[in-house]
Amino acid sequence: MNRSLAVFCLVFFMTQTAIAKTQESDPELRKLLQRAIESSESFDDRFEAEVWLVDMSSRLARIIKDEEHRLELLKTIHREAKRVDIPPELVLAVIEIESRFDHFAISKAGAQGLMQ
């Protein structure tokens, strides 16, 4: 098996496991995820949207508790990052380092917001 196929299989398995856990543990979150997936215009297809949103939402759940806010933020970050051809994961990493997802963060230099 070539490396790309192995990576794809691993990501697919992990995503399916996360989806299954989401369905079992929180039907409301699953409904929100479905709406976010269906309304996302920046993804190439529905599968990509589901994989990315489920994965990133589960990673951010410990930081952003409100599920609806978390999914809306992820959709916005993905759309804007794709618009300027930047990996959305890079934007998420910068936001986590700069503000820990605090919209009201202010740096020592006076920069404000998520990315400062």
C-alpha angles and dihedrals in degrees: 000000000000121000097250092054091047091051091047091051092049093049091045092051093047091048093049090049091050091048091050091050090048092051092048098044107036124017091181091057089049090054090050091049091050091052092047092050093048094048098045113111100175096070123090092227143353094262092056090049093050095047094047098042095046092047097045093041092054090049093050097042091094092054103034109039098181105087097201093049091046094053093044090050091049092050091049093047092048093048095047094043092051090047091061095034098248122136107257089220089061091054090049091050092051091048092050092050097041102042110355085237093302107147090200098050116138122195125217088258091054098256112149138205140028099320099024 
